[in-house]
Amino acid sequence: MNRFIKIIIGFMILVTILTASSGLYEDWAWFTSLGYSQLFWTPLLSKILFQAVNGTILFLFIAGTLLSIRHAIVTFVNERLRLRLRLVQDMNRPVFSLSQRRVTVWLLVISGVISFGISFVAGFTGWLDILSFTHATQFSQADPIFGKDLSFYFFRLPLLNTIFDAFFGPLFLLTLFTSIFYIVTGVIRFNSRKLWQNGAVTMGASCRKHLAFLVGILLALKAYGYFLDIFKLLYSSHGHIVGAGFTDLNITLPALRVLIILSILGSIFAFISFAFKDTRLLTMPVIGIFVVGIVMYNIIPTMVQSFVVLPNELTKEQPYIQHEIEMTRYGYQLNNVKEVEYPGNTPITIEALKADQGTLNNIRLNDARPMLQTYNQKQGIRLYYKFNDIDIDRYLINGESRQVMIGPREISTPDLDSKAKTFVNMRFKYTHGFGASASFANAVTSEGLSSFAIKDVPPISEFETFKMTEPRIYYGELTKDWVVANTSNKEFDYPLGNSNAENSYQGKTGIPLTPLNKLMVSLRHGTPRFYLASEVTSESKMLVYRNIDERVQKLAPFLTYDSDPYMVINAGRIKWIIDAYTTSNSLPYSHLYSNEDFNYIRNSVKVIIDAYDGTVDFYAADPSDPILMTYMKIFPGVFKDLESMPASLKAHLRYPETLFSVQSNMLKNFHMTNSSVFYNKEDSWDIAKELFEATPQNVEPYYTIMKIPGENKPEFVLMLPFTPASSPTNTRNNMVAWMAARMDGEHYGELILYKMPKNIEIDGPLQIESRIDQDPTISEQLSLWDQKGSSVIRGNLLALPIGGNFLYVEPIYLQSDKGGSIPEMKRVILAYQDKLVMTENLGSALTQLFGDGAPQPTTLGQSTALPGKSNENEIQVDPNSLNVTSIIEQMNQIRALLDSLETQLKGAQSLPTEAP
């Protein structure tokens, strides 16, 4: 029986160990299946090593100190117990006695728990500090005060701070509690309040030597901490200044140097007290450092800052303000922004419009916000399909770059009918989404809906660029749960008439369900169904971390990822592109971004994820970034050269909107490079505002295809307008500048800031919005539509630079208040100088603004509404333009008209029949 019990206990221990390690095993199998085993082993082994070394050192200190007072603890406790239990002893009952052996065991256990507990917490961040320290890359740029290369602040100072924090705090508490224990037990006695007199404090020899050792080590560490505080001055903040200012460098810095000397002397005196009985060698240095620290490190700097610096702040702080400007601009790459003068009031001629035909052809009339509803209503197909986002990109169509709005059709298992949410359906059957839908930015049907360039399931398109050979989406933004693919039962593929098409996963990645793997994942997920389900075979694969955000975070948590991944169609497959950043808060004098913990950011990595098999590729987009170069040394082979990226994918790389927004917000103040102007905020800017749902809000950066001033052909850019900073009593909404980020070919990453002349006023977006509201005809029509039963949605107001001036475009949508209605684009508003028109289509608006000779935008994949049409459903044909392109356009018009008639017929059939 005893043997059986031992077997049971051993089996339970084995299961417990396997269960505890099952998560780690699954991660190892997953990292290995992706080909990134070093991203698993390097952090894991580094954490173990750091925790072991740090924990061992702390354990030796703590255990050594506690064991040195072991005898005193035993004596003290036993004496107190004897006094309290005399009554029990008189009754001839045994008296409890604390043994040396038992105390030793408990002290060792306490030391181990404390030391390795602290090391366990520190190890989760300290591992990267250690590896960055040993693989540091030079910035080849020094800080403006101490002349140290910036790599010291990014890669060395963090580890030095980690080491100090890991040891000083525990040793301080250990010294404090040891001293309190000696005082409570009477080993330390205070004979006088005049601590500077000999004999004011008395203590035993062993106590003196013990405290001398602790105080000596503690003061040496404190000197080391004060030394680190010198460099931390470059991150201080006083008044309007970020970084070391006048007080820091002229008062605090000398005080720190004095405290370093005092701490070193105090440590020396503590060790000298081993041989001398005078306790003042221990007490006076501690008291002296405490008093001097308060006076020189706190009181005097505060007084100097208040009474000397603040009354003359600009004079005293001017050189340090200049450091803040220069380092902040470097941290956010604002020093790379090229500044150009833009007239803003040059009359737009017909010739200028014709020269910007590419811009006119890509004016975005489809707004992503209402468009998402359209996609889910018109292209959702089934309840379990869902569009999470609409992405904006450019594709080469018939040799011309076209702006495209595209969204993947993902599987959304939470939206399945509750009765269909079985284990088999959720884990084996509904495993993937299917295809995508897309529209050209200016393609709108006669009903005001998006005209689809890709539609339906399976996806169909008349454009070769959009043809998909592998449309399945196993990895996306909505796929949050693990599934088992390639089981004996086929997976649901897409609806097909009265039945369903089925398919089996054949992707590269996934955890093969071998006997060992099956055991470990069963323990990991706490289910026996991997064994009970007959569908699972040795060929099956478990797909985990299918959410693309979670996937990349799991692989490389040391990078910061953009919150808005976007999809592209490349070589017939759906790919996800995620922008990854290297960020840090370690750049001296650089201003921290609002509500974030970084003052340095680079878009150093582009991550490509295959939506079908989940393969992940990291490409070094900015190999000159020292942080990325350091990571490339730590993880060799993980980051690929950007030149190895397929050209077809590289053509879809975008300048990230998140980074552009960060830079734009920092540019509001840091475009001012003169320290006096910056200090007085004489030329502060703000992000231009527009109306959405009748509420002013910041214009979001928008992608568009346009011709950059001075260039010969249109290109894909990200742009944003600026207005002067406003106050509650002085609102200013005129445009003062606009910034563009280029991203095509060799110009990728170039930032250009176009500044307006200061002696003229150019209308900003919110002023155009006000003019729209004040126009009697337009305002009346919008108010009429915006009655009970319907609502008006004003799309993005686009400010398009053309010919040295601006053309403002705003689409107007109408949506019924009834549930499930789809926003329809009904009008287009164009504004130019003092002219303002609202028409049914863009071509008519251009004609009204610039005359009959105005060039007309060409569109693809829509029923084109030509200028001057009198009937919404009328199709006009120009006999002089019957080429292949126009024929296709006319066919699309006929198709849209037939779709419209079919919709109306269905609506008529669904009307209830009136009772006779």
N, C-alpha and C positions, 0 to 999 in steps of 0.2 A: 504493500500500500504506500509506503514511504517513497519507493522508487517511482510509482505512478504519479504521486503528487509532485515529485521533483520534475518529472517529464512535463506535466501540465504547467508547472511554474516556468520551466525553461521555454516551453512553447509560447507562453504568454509574453515572456520577456522578448523572445525573437520577434513575435508579431508586433509588439510595441516598438521595437527598434526599427523594423521594416516600415511600419506606419509613419514613424517620426521622420524617416529618411526618404519616404516615397515622394514627397514634394521636390526634394533636391534631385532625386533620381529622374523624375519626369522632366525637370528643367534641363538636366544634363542630356537626356535623350533628345529633347527639343532643340537645344543649342547645336547638338551634333548633327541633327537632321538638316539644319540650315547651313552647316559648314562653318559655324562660329564657335567651336568648342573653346577657343582661347578667351572669348568673352565670358565664358562660364568659369574657367579655371583661374584666370589671372586675378579677378576680384576676390574669388573665394579663398585662394591660397594667401593672397595679400592680407585679407581680413584676419585669417587664422594666425598668420605670422605676427601681425601687429598686435593682436589681442594677447598672444602668448608672451611676447617680449614685454609689452607694457604691463600685462597682468603679473608676470613673474617679478619684475622690478618692484611694482607696488606691493606685492605680497611679501617680499623680503623686508621692505621698510616697515609695513604695518605689523607683520608677524614678529619681527625683531623687536619693535617697540612694545607690543603687547606682552610678549614673553619676558621682556626685561622688568615688567612690573607685575609679573605673575605671582611672585612671592608676596608682594605687598597686597595684592588682591585677595589671595588665600588667607593671609593673616588678618586682614581687615574684616573679611566676611565671617571667618570663624570666630573672631573676638566678639563681633556684634551678635552672632547667633548664640554664643555662650551666655552673654548677658541677658538676652531675651528668653532663653530656655532654662534658666536656673530652676524655675518652678517645676518644669518637666523633669529635670535631673533629680530634684528632691523626691520626686515620686518614683524614682528608680526606673525611669524609662530611658531608652537610648537617645542620645543627642546627635542630630544631624551634623556631619563634619564634611567640609568641602576639601576634596583631595587635589594634590598638585597635578596628578595625571589627568583628572577630569577637566580641570581648568585649562591645561595645555591643549587638549583636544578641541575644546570649545573655542579657544583663542585662535587656533589654526583654522577652524571652520569659519569663524567670523572674518578672519583676514582673507581667506580665499574667496568668500562670497563678495566682500566689499571690493577687493582688488580686481577680480575677474568680471564682476558686474560693471564696474566703471570702464574697464577695458573693452567689454562687449559693446557698450554704447558708443565709445570713442572709435572703435574699429570700423563702424559702418560709414564713417566719413573720413577717418584718418588714412584708410588704405590708399585713396586716390591722392591725398597730399604727399604720402611717401613716394609713390610712383612718379608723381609729377616732379618732386624734388630731385629724384635720381635721373630723370629724363628731361630736365628743364631745357628749354630752347630760348636763346637770347632774343630780345626784342630789338637790340641795336639802337635803343633810345633810352636816355637816362631821365630820372626824375629831376625836376628843376631845383631842388634844395640840396640833397645829399649826393647827387650825381651817380646814384646806383642804377644799373640797368633795370628796366621795368620787370624783367624776369624774377628779380629778387622779391618783388611784391606779389607777383602772381603765383610763383612756384615754391619759394623758400620761406617767406614770412608766414604763410598759412600753416606749414608743418611746425615751424618753431613755436607758433602760438598754440597749436594742438598739443605739443609736448609740454609746454608750460601749464596749460589748463589741466592736462591729465595728471600732473604730479603736484602742483602747488596746492590746489584745493584740498585733496585728501590729506596731504602732509600738514597743512595748516590746521585742519580739524583734528588730526591725530595729536598734534602738539598742544592744541587748546584743551582737548579732553584729558590728555595726560597731565597737564598742569593742574586742571581742576581736580583730578583724582588725587594728586599729591597734596593739594590744599585741603580737600575734604578729609583725607586720612591723617592730616597733621604732619606730614613729612615736610611740607613747606609752611613756615610760620612768618607772619608779618609782625615785627616788633615795633615799627614806627612808620608813620606816614611819610617821613622824609627819606624817600627811597635812595637819595644820593649819598646818604650817610652809611658808613661801614656798619654792618650788623643789622640794618633795617630789615633785611630778609635773610632768614637762615634756612638751610636745607641740608639733608644728609649727603654724604659724598657720592653714593650711587645715584641719588636723585639728580645731583648737580651734573654729573657726567652724562647721565641720560638726556637731560634737558639741553645740555651744552651741544650734544650731538644733533638733536632735533633742531634747535634754534640755529646752529651753524649751517645746516643743510637748507633750512627754510630761508634764512637771510641771503644765502648764495643764490637760491632760486629767485628771491625777490629782486636782487640786483639784475639778474637775467631778465626778469619781467619788466623792470624799469628801462632796460636797454631796448626791449621790443617796443615799449611805449614811445620811444623817440621816433620810430618810424610810423607808429600809429597816428602821430600828430598830423601826418599828411592826409588823414581822413577826418579830421575834426571839423566842426561846423560852428561858426560864431557869426551871429547876425546874418549878413547877406553873403558871407564868404564860406565856400566849401573848400576845405583843405587848410593847411597850416597858415595862420595869419600872423599879424604883428605880435600879438600877445604870446602865441604859441612859440614863435621862434626867438623872441627876445626875453621872455620871462619863464615860460614853462620848460623850454628846452634846457636852459641852465639849471633850473630846479631839478630836473630829471638827472642831470649829470652829477649834481651834488648828492642826490639820493642814491645813485649807483655807488658812489664812493663810500657813503655812510653805511650802506648795506654790506659792502665788501669788508669794511673795517669791523662792522658788527659781527660778521661771520668769523673773521679772524679772532676777535676777542672771545667769541663763544668757544672756539676750539682751544684758545689759550687757557680758558677757565678749567680745562681738564687738570692742569697742573697747579692751579691756584684756587684757594678757597674763597676768594672774594666774589660774592654773588653779583656785585655790581657789574662785573664783566658780562653778565647775562642780561640783567634788568635794564641798565642804562642805555645800551644800544637800541633795544627794542622800543623803549619809551622815546628816545631821541628821534629815531626814524619816524615814529608815529606823529610826534609833535611837528617836526620839520616838514613832514609830508603834508599835514593839514595846512600849515602856514604858507609854505613855498609853492605847493602844488595845487592848492585850492583857493585860499583866501587872497593872496597877492595877485595871482592872475585875474581873478574876478574883479578886484578893485581896479587894476590897470585897464582891463577891458571896458569897465563902466565909466571911469573918470578920465582916461587918457585917449583911448581908441575911439569910442563911440562919438564923442564930440567932433572928432576929426577923422571920421571913418574913411572917406575917400582918399585923403592924403596918406594916411597910415597904411591902408590896405591895397592901394592901387597896383603895386607889382604883383601881389598875390591874387588879385582879381584877374590879372592877365594870365597867370598860371592856370586858374580855373577855366578860363575861356579856351585856352589852347589845349589843355588836356581833355576837356569835355568834348571838344570838336574832334579830337583824335579818337576818343573812346567810342563815339557814334559815327565815325567816318564822315563827319561834316566837313572836315578839311579837304575832302575829295570832291566836294560839290563845286561845280563850275558855275560861275555867275555870269549872266548875260543880260544886257538891256533889251527890253521888249517894248515897242512903242505903245501898243494897246489901243490906239485911236486911228490907225491908218485905215482909210476907206477900203472896204472889200470890193474888189472889181470882179467882173465876170471872168476875167483871165485868172485872177487869184483863185476863184472857185474851181475853175477847170483844172488848174494846177494841183488843187487839193481834192481831185476826184476820188482818190483812195480814201480820204477822210470821210467824204460824203457817203461813199458806199458802205461804210461801217459804223455809221451813227447808230448808237444803241437805242432802239425803241422798246425793246423787251427788258423790263426791269426784273432783276432776279427775285425780288421779294414777292410780288404777286405771281411771278412765273412759276414758282415752286408749287403753288396751288394748282395751276393749270396742268403741270406735269403729273401730279398725283391724281388729278381728276380724269385727265384724258389718256394718260399712258400708264397708270397704275395697274391696269388690266384686271388684277385680282387683289383681294383683301390683304394677302400676305406679301405683296410687292409694295415697296415704298421708296420714294426719292427723298433722300436726306438733305441734299444741297444741290444748288446749281453752280457749276464752275464756269469761269470765263477763260477762254483760251483762243489761240489763232491756229488755223489750218490753211494749207495751201490748196486752193480749189481752182482748177483750170488755170494754174500758173499765177493766181492772184491770192494774196494773203487776206483771209476773211476772218472776222471775229465771230466766234461760235460760243454758244451757251449750251452746256452739256451736263447731263446728270446720269449717274448709274442707277439702274433698277435693282435695288438690293432686296434680299429676303428679310422679312420682319416677322419672325416667329411669334413675338408677343401679340401680334394682330390676328393670329389664327383664331378660329372659333374655339371656344373653351373646350368643347367636346373633342376637338382634334388635337389638343395638346397632350398627346400620349408620349410616353418615353420613346417609343419607336419613331413617331413622327418628328419629335423635337431633336432627337439625336442621330437618327439614321436616314430619315426620309427627306425632310425639308432642310437641305444642307447649303443651298447656294441661291444667289440671285441670278438674274439673266439679262445681259445686254444693257443698253443705255438708250436715252433719247436725247436729241440735240436739235437746236434751232440756230439759224443765223441771227445775229444780233438785231438786224433791221427787218427780218422776215415776219410779216404779220398777215394773217388771212383777212378776207373781206369781213369776217365776223369780229375782227379785233383780237383773235387768238394767235398764239405762237404757231408758226408754220413749221412743221417738223422736217428736219433734214434726215433724222433717224427716228424711226417709230416702230411700234408694235413688237410682238414676241412671236417668233424669232425676229430680231431687228432687221428692218429693210431700209435701204437707202439707195438713191439713184447716183450717189457720189462714191467713186471708188475708194476715196480716202477713208470713208466711214464703214467700209465693209469689214465685218468681224468674223474671223475663223474660229475664235475661242471666246464666246461672249459670257461664259459662266463666271460668277463672282462668289468665290468661297471666302474671300478676305475683303473686308470693307469697313465702313464707319458704323454700320448697324449690326454687324455680326459679332455678338458679344459672348456667345456660348460655344463650348466645345462640341464637336460632332465626331461620329465614326463614319468614315467614307469607304467606298469600295467594299461594301458588305455583299452577302449573297443575294440580297434584294436590291434592285435598282433604286437609285435616288430619283426623286421628283425633279424633272428638268424644266418643263413649262407646260401650260395648258394647251391641249390640242383637240379642239372640237369637244366631243362628248367623253374623250379619254384624256390621258396625260402622256406626254413624252417623258421617257426615263433615260437615265444615263448613269455611268459609274466614274468616280474620280480616278484619274490617272496621273495626278501631279507628282512632282519630285519630292516634296516635303511631307512631313507628317511622321508620327511615331508609329512604327510597325508594331502590330500587336502580337509579338512573339510570346511564348509562355511566360518568360520573366517579365517582360514589359506589361503583359496583361495583369499579372499578379500585382505589380507595383502601382499601376494606374487604378486598379480596383481598390487598393488600400488608400491611395491618394484621394479618390473621389467618394470613398465610403459606399460603394455599391457592388453587389455580386453580379450585376446584369451583364457584365462583359463575358461571364461564364454561362449565365442562364439564357442569354439571347442567342438563338441558333444562327442569326444572321451574321454574327462576328466570325470571321475566318482568319487564318494566318496571313492572308493577303490584305486584310483590312488595315486602315491607318487611322489613328486618332489625330484630329486636327485641333490644336489648342492655340490660345492667344490669337484668335482670328480677327479681333478688332485691330486695325492697323496702327492706331495710336498706342494701344497697349503693347502691341508687338514690338515696335521700335523702342519704346520705353524700357521694355524688358531686355532687349538686346544691348542697348547702349544708353544707360540712364545718366551718364555724365554729359550728354548733350541736351539742349533745350529744343523742344519741337514746336513747330507752328501748329496752331489750333485748327487750321483750315487746309487739310490735304486736298489735292485736286486730281481728277482722273484725266487720262489721255488715251486715245486709241492709237496704238503703235503696232504696225505689222500685223494687224488683225486681232490683237490682244488688248485687253484693258489693263492699263498700268496706273498705279497710284504714285504721285510725286509728293513727298513731304519735305519741306524746308526745315533744316536743322541748324541750330545756332550754337556757337560757343559764347558763353556769357561769363562775366565775373564782376565782383564788386571790389576788386583789388586795385583798380587804377587810381593812383594818387591824384588828388585835386579834381577828379571827374565827378560830375553831379549825378547822383542816383536817379534813375528814372522813376517817375511818380508811381507810388504804390507797388513798386517792384524792387528786387534786391540785386540790381546789376547797374554798373556804370560803364560797362564795356560789352559790346555785342558785335558779332560777325556772323554773316550767313555763310558759314564755312563748309557745310555739307548738304548735298542733295541725296535724298533717300528714294530709291525706286523699289516699289513692291508690286509683284505680279498678282493681279486680283484672282487668278485661277489657282496657282500652286503656292502662293505665299512666299516665294523667294525674295530675299531682301538684299539690295546692293547699296553700299555707302560710297558716294563719290566725293572726293575732296574738291569742292568748288573754289575754295580759297586756300591753296596750300601755303601761302605766305603768312597765314595767321599763326603766330607762335603757339597758341593754345592747341590748335589742331595739329601742328607739327609735333608737339609733345605727345598728344594722344596717338599719333601715328608711330612714334617710337615705342610707346607702351604696348600698343596692339598692332604689331607689324602684319601687313597683309589684309587688314580689315577695310581700310579706306583705299578705294581704287582711284587711279588718275582720271580726271574728268575727260581727258582726251580719249579714254577707252570707252566712254559712253557712246552708244550708237548715235549717229548724226540725226536720225529720225526722232530720237528721244530728246536730244540736246536742243532741237528746234522748238521744243515745248517748254523749256525752262522759263520760269517767270521770276521777275524780281518780286520777292514776297511782300504782300500788302502789310503784314504785321511789322516787318522791319521798316518799311516806308513810313508807316504811321508813327513808329517810335522816333525816327529821324525827323519827321515833320513836326512833331510835338516839341522836340528839343530845339529845332531850328527857330521856333517862335521867339526865343530869346538869344540863342547862341549864333544867330546870323550876325549879331552885333559883335564886332571884333575889337572895337575901341573900348578900353576899360571904363572910361568916364561915361560914355553913352550906355554901356551895359549896366553900370551901377545905377544910373538914373532911370533906366528902362525907357529911354527917350523914343525908341523905335521898336517897341515890342509888337509882335504880330499875334494873330489868332487864326485858327482854322476857319475857313469860310463856312457859313451856315446856309441850310436850305430848309424847306418845309416838308414835313412828312406827318400825315394825319393831323394837320393844322398846328403842329408843334415845331418850332425851330430846333434843329439839331445840326451837329457838325457834319459837313460833307465828308463822306467816306471816300478814300482814294479809289479812283476808278480806272479800270483798264480800257484802253481804246486803241484803235488803229488810226494813226494820224501821221502827217508829215511834220517832222521836227523842223522848226525854222532854220533855214540854211541847208537842209538836206534835199536830196533829189527824189526820194521815194518814201512812201508811207511805211511805218513800222509800228510794232506793238509796244505801247508805252503805258506806264502807270503815272497818273498825274493828280495833282491836288492844288486848289487855289488858296491863297492867304488873304486875310484882311487885317487892318490895324487892330490892335488890342482895344477893347472897349471897357467902359466902366458903367455902372448903373445909371449915371447921370449924363454920360457922353457915349452914345452908341454910334459906332462907325462900321459900316458894312461894305465900303468900297474896296475893290480888289487892288492889292499893292504888289503881289507877286504870285507866281505859280511855279511848282516844281514838277519835273518829269524824270522818271527813271526809265532808261532804255534797257532793252533786253534781247535784241536781235543780233545774232552773229557776234562779231568782235566788239560790239558796243555794249555787250551785257554788263550791267552794273554801273553804267555811267549815270551820274546825277547832274541835272542841269537846273539851276534856279534862274528863272526869268523875272527880272525886276521891272516894275512900271516906273515911268517918270514921276517924280514927286510933285511936279507942278500941275498935274492934271488929275482928274478923278475918273476912274473906270468903274462902272457898275459891278458889284459883286453879286453872287447868286441870290442872297437874301433880298437885295434891292430889286432884282428881276422878279422874284416871287411877289414882292410888294406891288410892283407894276402890274403883274398879272391880276392880283386882287383888286387893283384900282381901275383896271380897264372895264368900262361899263358893259361892253358886249360879252367879253370873256367871263367876267364875274357873274353876270346874269345867267349865262348858260351853265356855269359850274354850280351856282346856287340852285338852279332849277333841277339839275340832276341829283344834287345832294339833298334830296328830300326824303321823307319817310318811305322806306321800301328800297332805297338804293343809296350808295355812298360813292363819293369820288376819291380815287387814289391818285395822288400826284407822284409820278415816278421820279427817278434821279434827275436833277437839273444838271445837265452837262455843259460845262464851259469849254468850248472847243476853239483853240487858237487857230485862226485862219488868216493869212495875208496880213499879219501885223495887227489884227483886231480879234474880237471874240464873237462867235456865234453860239447863242444859248439855245439848248434844246431840252424840252420837257414833255414826255408822253403823259397823257391823261387817261386813266383807267376808270371804268364804271363797273361796280359790283353790286349785285342784288343783296339785300340783307337776309334773304332766305338761306338756310343752311345748305352747304354743298355747292353754292354758286361759284362761278369762275370769273375772275376779273377779265374784262375785255377792254382792249385799247381802242378808244373812240376818237381821240383827237391828238394832234401834235402841236405844241406851242413853240414858235421860234421867235427869238428876240435878237435884234442887232441894232446897236446905237439907240435911237429913240423910236425905232419901229418894233411893233409887236403884232404877231398874227397867230391865229389858231385855225387850223384846217384839219381835214380828214386824213391827210397824209403828208409826208415830208416833201414830196415833189411839188405839191401845190403851194406849200408854205414858202419854199425857195423861190418859186415863180412870183408869188406876191411880194416878197421882199426885194428881189433883185431883177424882176422883169422876165419877159418871155425867153430871153437868151440864157437864163440860168441853167447850168447843167443839172441833169436829173440823176439821183442815186440809182444804181443798178442793184438788183436783189437776186437772190437765188432761193429756190424752194418755197415760193409763196405766190399768191395771186396778187399781182402788182396793181396798185391803185394809181393810175396816171393822173396828172394834173388836169383839172377842169372837168372831171367826170360828174355827170349829173345824177346817175343812178348808182346806188351802192353795189348792186349786183351786175351792173353793166360791164362787159368785157370789151375794151377798146384795142384795136389792132392797128399798128402803124405799118402800112404796106412797104415802106422803105426800110424796115428793120426785120424782115422775115429771114433771119439767119437761124442757125441751129439753136443758139442760146434763147432767142426770142420765142422760137417754137416751143421749146421746153417750158418757158415761162407761161405761154398761153395754155399749154396742156395742164400746167399746175393750177392755172386759174379755173379751167373747166373742172378739174378734180375738186378744187375747193368749193366751187358752186354746187356740184353734185352732192358733196358732203353736207353742204348747208341745206339743200332741198331734202336730203334723207333725214337729217335731224328734225326739220320742220314736220315732215310726214309722221315720224315716230312720235313727235310731241302731240300731233293731232290725234293719232290713234290712241294715245294714252289718256286723252281727256275723258272724263266720265260722261256717259250717255244720259241725257236728261230723261227722266221718267215720263211716260206718256200720260 
